[in-house]
Amino acid sequence: MVSVLWRARRSIGMERAGRRRCRVVAALVCAALLAAACGGDDGGDGPAARASNGSTASGAAAPTGEPIKVMTSAPVNTQLPPYPNIPEAAKIYAKYINDKGGINGRPLEVITCDDRGEANEAANCARQAVEEKVVANVGSFTFDVSRGIDILREANIAWFGACCPIVQQEFSYENSFVLGANFAASTGAAVRMIEDGCKAPAAVVVELATTDLARAQIENGYRSAGFDPAKAKFVTLPLTAQDYTSQVAQATDGTDCIYGGISDSNWLAFLPAMEATGAKQRLYGLQGNLNGKVAEQFPELTENGVVVNSYTDIVSDVWEDYRTALETYDAPDLDWNSLAGLGTWTAFTAFTQIVESMEGDITAETFLAAASEATAVDTGGMINVLDLTKPYEGAAGSGEAGSFPRIFNRSVAYDVIHDGKLAPTDGKFYDMTNALEGKPS
């Protein structure tokens, strides 16, 4: 079996399987506003298999009692970028935790639902979650959950642990708990560029309705680091990858560093045009987009490039159980060092921690209450420790304070690229809360 770590190294980020890659998510998250039927697993994600002595394969006592039932949903069979690593990560976590004895001795049961990237299908997944009486929807992502999250909200079911919110309800509803830090990634990139000594930076983003917000967040990052945004360039790209010769000319003229708030497919179109000019700017990008695949194909252009992460790199010690579980349960050949894989595992880790702290019945209502009162969700370094009782009250470049109250995580980590490979810089998280407002970090 090809090692999980090698497979993960091929691409660091939330990217789909196969040759088609995400051309939407990277641009949306950098601005912060980014046909199988629904159903459960075919058997591997429920209660742990029992040995003849009543223990799991790991030797722990087998979980007993009523399962703690959750749902994980994502687009899989879709015309949009699919994310099969999200439901697969959820299934593997269930096997892992049940082989450890479950959650407080009870088995975890994961129901997966393919929303196909469509708002109506996401709503159908939410209705199924209500019918199945799940405790929460955990670690999910989709392109439009606006209808689904309303259904979950009415049933007091948490939309828990999202890596990459897109619709406004994810940023504002009290049943939404965003754990990923993509909201702060562009700001974190701008801060890092100036701290690294960039004197004439350029930012390149794709053209979307949220481009103005992206620009504001990048410029606030510059201000936070003491740099005048008027001295920087801002270049936009068409969303669909194409000939970027003119945009490369703009971005490389008189600059020393380039930040790309763009997807990997955009990078793969941008870099050949950059290579043709002989330009040598230092590159900065987002986790999952300026990834291992891009670095491997363009090792010289990406040398010393910096990747802004929502989650620490899979090589970090904190992911040892995750890496082991991927091997133990024969994970399919997907991208596991990704916002999708890492984000789902992080969400389940946080979910487990909260449930383990609960007393009495574990229902959707009681979990929602417990999550809302959690003051120190500690995943051991997958993300920063989060206080889910304190909403984000800043404007974050939007001009309107309090627009994104459910953005609890505003701390980023960094990778650096050497010889076509990514590695953590220092394993630390850097809080971008002040930088999002243009204040010194």
C-alpha positions as CSV (number, residue, x, y, z in Angstrom):
1,M,0.0,0.0,0.0
2,V,1.3,3.4,-0.9
3,S,2.0,5.2,2.4
4,V,-0.6,7.7,3.6
5,L,2.1,10.3,4.3
6,W,3.4,10.1,0.7
7,R,-0.1,10.5,-0.7
8,A,-0.7,13.4,1.6
9,R,2.5,15.1,0.5
10,R,1.3,15.2,-3.1
11,S,-1.1,18.0,-2.3
12,I,-1.5,20.0,0.9
13,G,-5.0,21.3,1.0
14,M,-8.7,20.9,0.4
15,E,-8.7,19.5,-3.1
16,R,-10.9,17.1,-4.8
17,A,-9.9,13.6,-6.1
18,G,-9.0,13.2,-9.7
19,R,-7.8,15.7,-12.2
20,R,-10.5,18.3,-11.7
21,R,-9.6,20.7,-8.9
22,C,-11.4,23.3,-6.8
23,R,-11.6,26.6,-8.7
24,V,-14.2,28.2,-6.3
25,V,-13.3,27.6,-2.7
26,A,-9.9,29.2,-2.5
27,A,-11.2,32.5,-3.7
28,L,-14.3,32.5,-1.6
29,V,-12.5,31.6,1.6
30,C,-9.7,34.1,1.1
31,A,-12.5,36.7,1.1
32,A,-14.3,34.9,3.9
33,L,-17.7,34.6,2.1
34,L,-16.6,31.4,0.0
35,A,-25.6,10.5,-8.0
36,A,-25.6,8.6,-4.8
37,A,-28.5,8.9,-2.5
38,C,-28.0,10.2,1.0
39,G,-27.4,7.5,3.6
40,G,-25.2,5.9,6.1
41,D,-22.1,3.9,5.6
42,D,-22.2,0.3,4.4
43,G,-21.0,-1.0,7.7
44,G,-17.6,0.2,8.7
45,D,-18.5,3.4,10.6
46,G,-20.8,2.2,13.2
47,P,-20.1,0.5,16.6
48,A,-16.7,-1.1,16.9
49,A,-16.3,-4.7,16.0
50,R,-16.2,-6.9,19.2
51,A,-13.6,-9.5,19.9
52,S,-14.9,-12.7,21.4
53,N,-14.0,-11.4,24.9
54,G,-16.1,-8.2,24.4
55,S,-13.2,-5.9,23.6
56,T,-12.3,-4.0,20.5
57,A,-9.4,-5.0,18.3
58,S,-7.2,-2.5,20.2
59,G,-8.0,-4.2,23.5
60,A,-10.3,-1.5,24.8
61,A,-13.7,-2.4,26.1
62,A,-16.2,-2.3,23.3
63,P,-18.6,0.6,23.4
64,T,-22.1,-0.3,24.4
65,G,-25.5,1.4,24.6
66,E,-27.4,3.7,22.3
67,P,-25.1,5.0,19.6
68,I,-24.2,8.7,19.5
69,K,-25.5,9.4,16.0
70,V,-24.1,12.3,13.9
71,M,-24.2,13.3,10.2
72,T,-21.4,14.4,8.0
73,S,-22.3,15.8,4.6
74,A,-20.4,17.0,1.6
75,P,-20.6,17.1,-2.2
76,V,-19.3,13.8,-3.7
77,N,-21.3,13.0,-6.9
78,T,-21.4,16.5,-8.3
79,Q,-20.6,18.7,-11.2
80,L,-18.8,20.9,-8.8
81,P,-15.6,20.0,-7.1
82,P,-16.3,16.9,-5.0
83,Y,-14.9,16.2,-1.6
84,P,-15.0,12.4,-0.9
85,N,-12.3,12.8,1.7
86,I,-14.8,14.5,4.1
87,P,-17.2,11.6,4.5
88,E,-14.3,9.1,4.4
89,A,-12.5,11.0,7.2
90,A,-15.6,10.9,9.3
91,K,-16.0,7.1,8.8
92,I,-12.4,6.5,9.7
93,Y,-12.7,8.7,12.8
94,A,-15.7,6.6,13.9
95,K,-13.7,3.4,13.5
96,Y,-10.8,4.9,15.4
97,I,-12.8,6.2,18.3
98,N,-15.0,3.1,18.6
99,D,-11.9,0.9,18.7
100,K,-10.8,3.1,21.6
101,G,-14.0,2.3,23.4
102,G,-16.2,4.9,22.0
103,I,-17.2,8.3,23.5
104,N,-17.8,7.8,27.2
105,G,-18.2,4.1,26.5
106,R,-20.9,4.6,23.8
107,P,-20.4,3.9,20.1
108,L,-20.2,6.8,17.6
109,E,-22.4,6.3,14.5
110,V,-21.7,8.4,11.5
111,I,-24.3,8.9,8.8
112,T,-22.9,10.4,5.6
113,C,-24.9,12.3,3.1
114,D,-24.0,13.4,-0.4
115,D,-25.5,16.8,-1.0
116,R,-24.0,17.0,-4.5
117,G,-23.1,20.7,-4.0
118,E,-26.7,21.7,-4.4
119,A,-28.8,23.8,-2.0
120,N,-31.9,21.5,-2.4
121,E,-29.8,18.4,-1.7
122,A,-28.2,20.0,1.3
123,A,-31.7,20.7,2.6
124,N,-32.5,17.0,2.0
125,C,-29.5,16.0,4.0
126,A,-30.6,18.3,6.8
127,R,-34.1,16.8,6.8
128,Q,-32.6,13.3,7.0
129,A,-30.5,14.5,10.0
130,V,-33.7,15.6,11.7
131,E,-35.5,12.4,10.9
132,E,-32.5,10.3,12.2
133,K,-32.4,12.4,15.4
134,V,-28.7,13.1,15.0
135,V,-26.8,14.9,17.8
136,A,-25.0,17.2,15.4
137,N,-23.8,17.6,11.9
138,V,-20.0,17.4,12.2
139,G,-17.1,18.4,10.0
140,S,-19.2,19.1,6.9
141,F,-18.7,21.4,3.9
142,T,-20.8,22.3,1.0
143,F,-21.2,25.2,-1.5
144,D,-24.7,26.3,-0.3
145,V,-26.0,25.2,3.0
146,S,-28.3,28.2,3.3
147,R,-31.5,26.1,3.2
148,G,-30.1,23.1,5.1
149,I,-28.7,25.1,8.0
150,D,-32.2,26.7,8.5
151,I,-33.7,23.2,8.8
152,L,-31.0,22.2,11.3
153,R,-31.4,25.4,13.2
154,E,-35.2,24.8,13.7
155,A,-34.4,21.4,15.1
156,N,-31.6,22.7,17.4
157,I,-29.0,20.7,15.5
158,A,-25.5,22.2,15.4
159,W,-23.6,22.7,12.2
160,F,-20.4,22.0,14.0
161,G,-16.7,22.3,13.0
162,A,-16.9,23.7,9.4
163,C,-13.5,24.3,7.9
164,C,-14.7,26.7,5.1
165,P,-17.9,28.6,5.5
166,I,-19.4,30.3,2.5
167,V,-22.9,31.4,3.0
168,Q,-23.8,34.2,5.5
169,Q,-25.8,31.8,7.8
170,E,-22.6,29.9,8.6
171,F,-21.0,33.2,9.8
172,S,-24.0,34.3,11.9
173,Y,-26.3,31.5,13.0
174,E,-26.0,30.5,16.7
175,N,-26.0,26.8,15.7
176,S,-22.9,27.3,13.5
177,F,-19.5,26.7,15.0
178,V,-16.8,27.4,12.5
179,L,-13.4,25.9,13.6
180,G,-11.3,26.5,10.5
181,A,-9.3,29.8,10.1
182,N,-9.7,30.4,6.4
183,F,-11.4,33.7,7.2
184,A,-8.1,35.1,8.4
185,A,-5.8,33.5,5.8
186,S,-5.4,36.3,3.3
187,T,-4.7,38.7,6.1
188,G,-2.2,36.3,7.5
189,A,-0.5,36.1,4.1
190,A,-0.2,39.9,3.9
191,V,1.3,40.2,7.4
192,R,3.8,37.5,6.6
193,M,4.9,39.1,3.4
194,I,5.8,42.3,5.1
195,E,7.5,40.5,8.0
196,D,9.5,38.5,5.5
197,G,10.9,41.8,4.1
198,C,8.7,42.2,1.0
199,K,9.0,45.8,-0.1
200,A,6.8,45.8,-3.2
201,P,4.1,43.1,-2.8
202,A,1.4,42.1,-5.2
203,A,-1.9,40.3,-4.3
204,V,-3.6,38.2,-7.0
205,V,-7.2,37.1,-6.4
206,V,-10.0,35.7,-8.6
207,E,-12.9,38.0,-9.6
208,L,-15.9,37.4,-7.4
209,A,-18.6,39.4,-5.7
210,T,-16.5,39.2,-2.6
211,T,-13.3,40.6,-4.2
212,D,-13.7,43.9,-2.4
213,L,-13.8,42.3,1.0
214,A,-10.7,40.2,0.1
215,R,-8.9,43.4,-0.9
216,A,-9.9,45.1,2.4
217,Q,-8.6,42.1,4.4
218,I,-5.3,42.0,2.6
219,E,-4.8,45.8,2.9
220,N,-5.6,45.6,6.6
221,G,-2.9,42.9,6.9
222,Y,-0.4,45.3,5.3
223,R,-1.4,48.1,7.7
224,S,-1.1,45.8,10.6
225,A,2.5,45.1,9.6
226,G,3.3,48.8,9.2
227,F,3.1,48.9,5.4
228,D,1.3,51.3,3.2
229,P,-1.2,49.4,1.0
230,A,-0.9,52.2,-1.6
231,K,2.5,50.8,-2.4
232,A,1.2,47.3,-3.2
233,K,-0.4,45.9,-6.3
234,F,-3.8,44.2,-6.5
235,V,-4.5,42.1,-9.6
236,T,-7.7,40.0,-10.3
237,L,-8.0,36.8,-12.4
238,P,-10.9,35.3,-14.2
239,L,-12.3,32.4,-12.1
240,T,-11.7,29.8,-14.8
241,A,-8.1,29.0,-15.4
242,Q,-6.9,30.4,-18.8
243,D,-4.1,32.4,-20.3
244,Y,-2.9,34.7,-17.6
245,T,-0.1,36.4,-19.5
246,S,-1.4,39.9,-19.0
247,Q,-2.2,39.4,-15.3
248,V,1.3,37.9,-14.8
249,A,2.8,41.0,-16.4
250,Q,0.9,43.2,-14.0
251,A,1.8,41.2,-10.9
252,T,5.5,40.8,-11.7
253,D,6.2,44.4,-12.9
254,G,8.3,46.0,-10.2
255,T,7.3,43.6,-7.4
256,D,9.3,41.3,-5.2
257,C,6.6,39.0,-3.7
258,I,3.2,37.7,-4.9
259,Y,0.3,36.4,-2.8
260,G,-2.2,34.3,-4.6
261,G,-5.7,34.0,-3.2
262,I,-6.4,31.6,-5.9
263,S,-7.0,27.9,-6.4
264,D,-4.4,25.3,-7.4
265,S,-5.9,25.2,-11.0
266,N,-5.3,29.0,-11.2
267,W,-1.7,28.5,-9.9
268,L,-1.1,25.8,-12.5
269,A,-2.1,28.3,-15.2
270,F,-0.4,31.3,-13.6
271,L,3.0,29.8,-13.0
272,P,3.8,28.8,-16.6
273,A,3.1,32.3,-17.7
274,M,5.3,33.6,-14.9
275,E,8.0,31.1,-15.8
276,A,8.0,32.3,-19.3
277,T,8.9,35.9,-18.2
278,G,11.8,34.8,-16.1
279,A,10.3,36.4,-13.0
280,K,11.5,35.2,-9.5
281,Q,9.1,36.7,-7.0
282,R,8.7,34.9,-3.7
283,L,5.3,33.3,-3.7
284,Y,2.6,33.1,-0.9
285,G,-0.6,31.1,-1.1
286,L,-3.3,29.3,0.8
287,Q,-3.4,25.8,2.2
288,G,-4.8,23.5,-0.4
289,N,-4.0,25.7,-3.3
290,L,-0.3,26.6,-3.3
291,N,0.1,22.9,-2.5
292,G,2.4,19.9,-3.0
293,K,1.2,19.3,-6.5
294,V,2.0,22.8,-7.5
295,A,5.3,22.9,-5.7
296,E,6.3,19.5,-7.3
297,Q,5.7,20.8,-10.8
298,F,7.4,24.2,-10.3
299,P,10.1,23.6,-7.7
300,E,12.2,26.6,-8.7
301,L,9.4,29.1,-8.8
302,T,8.0,27.9,-5.5
303,E,11.3,27.7,-3.7
304,N,11.0,29.5,-0.3
305,G,7.3,30.0,-0.9
306,V,5.0,30.3,2.1
307,V,1.7,28.6,2.6
308,V,-0.9,30.0,5.0
309,N,-2.6,27.1,6.9
310,S,-5.8,26.8,8.9
311,Y,-4.6,23.5,10.3
312,T,-1.1,22.4,11.2
313,D,0.7,20.2,8.7
314,I,0.0,16.4,8.8
315,V,3.6,15.7,9.7
316,S,3.1,17.5,13.0
317,D,3.1,15.2,16.1
318,V,-0.5,16.2,16.9
319,W,-1.7,14.2,13.8
320,E,0.0,10.9,14.9
321,D,-3.4,9.2,15.7
322,Y,-4.8,10.6,12.4
323,R,-1.9,9.2,10.3
324,T,-2.1,5.9,12.1
325,A,-5.8,5.6,11.6
326,L,-5.5,6.3,7.9
327,E,-3.1,3.3,7.7
328,T,-4.9,1.0,10.1
329,Y,-8.3,1.4,8.4
330,D,-6.9,1.3,4.9
331,A,-7.9,4.8,3.8
332,P,-8.6,5.3,0.1
333,D,-6.1,7.1,-2.0
334,L,-7.3,10.7,-1.4
335,D,-5.7,13.9,-0.2
336,W,-5.5,13.6,3.6
337,N,-3.2,16.6,4.3
338,S,-6.0,18.9,3.4
339,L,-8.6,21.3,4.7
340,A,-11.1,18.5,4.0
341,G,-9.3,15.7,5.8
342,L,-7.6,17.6,8.6
343,G,-10.7,19.8,9.1
344,T,-13.1,16.9,9.4
345,W,-10.8,15.1,11.9
346,T,-10.4,18.3,13.9
347,A,-14.1,18.8,14.0
348,F,-14.7,15.2,15.3
349,T,-11.9,15.7,17.9
350,A,-13.6,18.8,19.2
351,F,-17.0,17.1,19.1
352,T,-15.7,14.2,21.2
353,Q,-14.1,16.6,23.7
354,I,-17.4,18.4,24.2
355,V,-19.5,15.3,24.5
356,E,-17.1,13.8,27.0
357,S,-17.6,16.8,29.2
358,M,-21.4,16.4,29.2
359,E,-23.6,14.9,31.8
360,G,-27.0,13.4,31.3
361,D,-28.7,12.9,28.0
362,I,-26.8,13.5,24.8
363,T,-29.2,15.0,22.3
364,A,-29.1,17.7,19.7
365,E,-30.4,20.2,22.2
366,T,-28.0,19.3,25.0
367,F,-25.0,19.2,22.6
368,L,-25.9,22.6,21.2
369,A,-26.1,24.0,24.7
370,A,-22.8,22.4,25.7
371,A,-21.0,23.6,22.6
372,S,-22.3,27.1,23.2
373,E,-20.9,27.0,26.7
374,A,-17.5,25.6,25.7
375,T,-14.8,28.1,26.8
376,A,-11.6,26.1,25.9
377,V,-12.0,23.6,23.0
378,D,-8.5,22.1,22.9
379,T,-7.6,19.8,20.0
380,G,-4.1,19.4,21.1
381,G,-2.6,21.7,18.4
382,M,-4.7,20.9,15.4
383,I,-6.0,24.4,15.7
384,N,-5.6,27.0,18.4
385,V,-7.6,26.6,21.6
386,L,-11.0,28.2,21.0
387,D,-13.6,29.9,23.2
388,L,-17.0,29.2,21.6
389,T,-18.8,31.5,24.0
390,K,-17.2,34.7,22.5
391,P,-18.4,35.8,19.2
392,Y,-16.2,37.7,16.8
393,E,-17.2,41.4,17.0
394,G,-14.8,42.9,14.6
395,A,-15.5,44.3,11.1
396,A,-12.7,42.3,9.4
397,G,-12.6,44.7,6.5
398,S,-16.3,44.6,5.8
399,G,-16.9,48.0,7.3
400,E,-19.6,46.6,9.6
401,A,-18.6,45.3,13.0
402,G,-20.2,42.1,14.2
403,S,-20.9,40.7,10.7
404,F,-19.2,37.4,11.3
405,P,-19.8,36.4,14.9
406,R,-19.3,32.7,14.4
407,I,-15.7,33.0,13.2
408,F,-14.1,31.7,16.4
409,N,-10.8,30.8,14.9
410,R,-8.6,33.6,13.5
411,S,-5.2,32.1,14.0
412,V,-3.1,30.7,11.2
413,A,0.1,28.6,10.8
414,Y,2.6,28.5,8.1
415,D,4.4,26.1,5.8
416,V,7.5,26.8,3.7
417,I,8.4,25.2,0.4
418,H,11.8,23.7,-0.2
419,D,12.8,21.5,-3.2
420,G,9.1,21.1,-4.2
421,K,8.0,20.0,-0.7
422,L,6.1,21.7,2.1
423,A,7.1,21.6,5.7
424,P,6.0,23.5,8.8
425,T,7.9,26.7,9.6
426,D,7.7,26.5,13.4
427,G,4.4,24.7,14.2
428,K,3.0,27.9,15.9
429,F,-0.3,29.6,15.4
430,Y,-0.4,33.4,14.9
431,D,-3.5,35.3,15.9
432,M,-4.8,37.6,13.1
433,T,-7.7,39.2,15.1
434,N,-6.0,42.6,15.3
435,A,-4.6,42.3,11.8
436,L,-8.1,41.8,10.4
437,E,-8.9,45.3,11.7
438,G,-5.6,46.8,10.4
439,K,-4.2,47.0,13.9
440,P,-0.7,45.8,15.0
441,S,-0.8,42.1,15.8
